[in-house]
Amino acid sequence: MRTQFTRELVALTQDLTQMCRLAHDAAERVTHALADADLTATYEVFALDEQLQKMYAACEARTVVLLALQAPVARDLRHVVTAIQIAGELSRIGRLTSGVADQVYRAHPEHVAAGPVAATIGAMGRLATERTAIAVEGVANGRPATDHAAAVTAMRALHGQLRTELAGAADRPVGAAIDLALLGHNLERCVDHTGRIDRLIRFLETGVPPTAQGEPGDTPGE
């Protein structure tokens, strides 16, 4: 019984690592789609999000079975509960990148933005891609990142820069400015969710709940 439970935990971790890779690929492809108004990359983001949602449902089902049939306690219980929470964060990243891709799709064949706004959005996308890559390593190795606070600060600075640029473009339609502000928000939230993953990994390692860890960037909701 114990051997089977261990195998299930290993399989669950492998699924989470694969979900992380999908989330990273989605962030990478959506950043490419933004830079090049690339419709193929946009479709790839939609497909990656679909895969993420399917894997999230499978992980959720697996954890329910583990909880019901194995009744884990202590660290084992923490492992299972943490796994489904991490899967949920990755599912949300998929939804966020899909939302950005939808804006690229609607703007095609034009770019979503141009000039300084496009440069800022591109930087936000690259940072989101970098943080999801770090999340892949964290889930695979069981070690949280140590520099997430700096990433949050950098992303918030970029988002503030984006808002300033949008406010300064008097000739931009209000609806277009709102769409771009939402796009920036979605990319910022991707980084926030990777921070939540870092904190969940630390919870598994130390037993300190995410809400008690006192790091920035983890806002509720989304």
Buried (B, 14 or more C-beta within 10 A) or exposed (E): EEEEBEEBBEEBBEBBBBBBBBBBBBBBBBBBBBBEBBBEBBBBBBBBBEBBBEBBEBBBEBBEEBBEEBEBEEEBBBBBBBBBBBBBBBBBBBBBBBBBBBBBBEBBEEBBBEEBBBBBBBBBBBBBBBBBBBBBBBBBEEEBBEEBBEBBEBBBEBBEBBBEBBEEBEEBEEEBBEBBBEBBBBBBBBBBBBBBBBBBBBBBBEEEEBEEBEBBBBEEEB
